């Protein structure tokens, strides 16, 4: 399944090739203070591939907090956070916001709250390596 999404103004967009075809899309409504404040609900497909396009990199800011092991890519023009990345052992992993999806049947998305409170940094990175998208490509222009 090819999932398209992006920020509100179109500066950042993504295409997620979800392989194999999902019967449902698990969506994690993170309960950390940052995700709670902006409504972050994330998904990933470890076997899929992600292409992220950015028209104007000067209008993208990055935010990291806590362990600083993940970067939230924020469109500074419209304020949307469509992608979060984590660089682990030289490889980039990512999750995407289900709120940034375009044309995906909402009935396919299974939202559930999740907390990572108390998770060690090593456990967090290992979880991301297992569960996040490991095939990430950035395209400019």
LUMPALUM-89917 format. One record per residue (C-alpha): residue number from 1; residue in one letter; x, y, z. Coordinates in steps of 0.1 Angstrom, whole numbers, always signed. Layout:
<pts>
  num  residuo     xx     yy     zz
  NUM        A      X      Y      Z
...
</pts>
This chain:
<pts>
  num  residuo     xx     yy     zz
    1        X     +0     +0     +0
    2        X    +13    +34     -9
    3        X     +6    +60    +17
    4        X    +10    +97    +10
    5        X    +11   +125    +35
    6        X    +27   +158    +45
    7        X    +24   +191    +62
    8        X     -4   +215    +57
    9        X    +13   +239    +33
   10        X    +30   +212    +12
   11        X    +66   +221    +20
   12        X    +72   +186    +35
   13        X    +56   +155    +20
   14        X    +62   +118    +23
   15        X    +54    +85     +5
   16        X    +54    +54    +26
   17        X    +54    +21     +8
   18        X    +38     -2    +34
   19        X    +48    -37    +27
   20        X    +31    -61    +30
   21        X     -4    -46    +25
   22        X    -18    -38    +60
   23        X    -52    -50    +72
   24        X    -49    -22    +98
   25        X    -24     +5   +106
   26        X    -13     +6   +142
   27        X    -10    +42   +155
   28        X     +7    +51   +187
   29        X     -7    +81   +205
   30        X    +24    +90   +225
   31        X    +17   +104   +259
   32        X    +49   +124   +263
   33        X    +44   +161   +269
   34        X    +55   +171   +234
   35        X    +32   +147   +215
   36        X     +3   +154   +238
   37        X     +6   +192   +232
   38        X     +6   +188   +194
   39        X    -15   +157   +190
   40        X    +13   +134   +178
   41        X     +1    +99   +167
   42        X    +28    +79   +150
   43        X    +31    +48   +128
   44        X    +58    +28   +111
   45        X    +62     -2    +89
   46        X    +96    -19    +96
   47        X    +95    -37    +62
   48        X    +84     -6    +43
   49        X   +103    +23    +27
   50        X    +99    +60    +32
   51        X   +106    +89     +9
   52        X   +105   +124    +24
   53        X   +105   +154     +1
   54        X   +113   +189    +12
   55        X   +107   +219    -11
   56        X   +125   +245    +11
   57        X   +148   +232    +38
   58        X   +150   +266    +54
   59        X   +114   +262    +64
   60        X   +120   +230    +83
   61        X   +132   +231   +119
   62        X   +142   +202   +141
   63        X   +133   +197   +177
   64        X   +148   +171   +201
   65        X   +142   +168   +238
   66        X   +147   +144   +267
   67        X   +173   +118   +255
   68        X   +178   +138   +223
   69        X   +177   +105   +203
   70        X   +148   +115   +181
   71        X   +144   +146   +159
   72        X   +109   +160   +152
   73        X   +109   +176   +117
   74        X    +86   +206   +119
   75        X    +75   +227    +90
   76        X    +81   +262   +103
   77        X    +56   +276    +77
   78        X    +25   +257    +89
   79        X    +37   +241   +122
   80        X    +30   +204   +112
   81        X    +53   +176   +123
   82        X    +49   +149    +96
   83        X    +81   +129   +103
   84        X   +103   +119   +133
   85        X   +137   +104   +128
   86        X   +163    +87   +149
   87        X   +199    +80   +138
   88        X   +212    +48   +153
   89        X   +246    +33   +145
   90        X   +248    +55   +114
   91        X   +214    +45   +100
   92        X   +183    +67   +100
   93        X   +150    +53   +112
   94        X   +116    +71   +110
   95        X    +80    +72   +120
   96        X    +53    +92   +103
   97        X    +23   +111   +116
   98        X    -11    +94   +108
   99        X    -26   +129   +112
  100        X     -6   +139    +81
  101        X    -20   +111    +59
  102        X    -39   +120    +28
  103        X    -66    +97    +13
  104        X    -62    +69    +38
  105        X    -95    +53    +51
  106        X    -96    +63    +88
  107        X   -112    +30    +96
  108        X    -78    +14    +88
  109        X    -60    +33   +115
  110        X    -60    +18   +150
  111        X    -51    +44   +175
  112        X    -39    +35   +210
  113        X    -22    +55   +237
  114        X    +14    +45   +246
  115        X    +39    +56   +271
  116        X    +77    +51   +270
  117        X    +82    +65   +305
  118        X   +109    +47   +323
  119        X   +123    +31   +291
  120        X   +161    +31   +292
  121        X   +179    +47   +263
  122        X   +194    +14   +251
  123        X   +159     -2   +251
  124        X   +144    +28   +233
  125        X   +170    +26   +205
  126        X   +166    -12   +202
  127        X   +128     -8   +200
  128        X   +132    +18   +172
  129        X   +156     -4   +153
  130        X   +130    -32   +154
  131        X    +98    -12   +148
  132        X   +106    +20   +129
  133        X   +110    +24    +92
  134        X   +147    +16    +84
  135        X   +146    +25    +47
  136        X   +145    +63    +47
  137        X   +154    +86    +18
  138        X   +153   +124    +18
  139        X   +146   +143    -15
  140        X   +151   +180    -19
  141        X   +134   +203    -43
</pts>
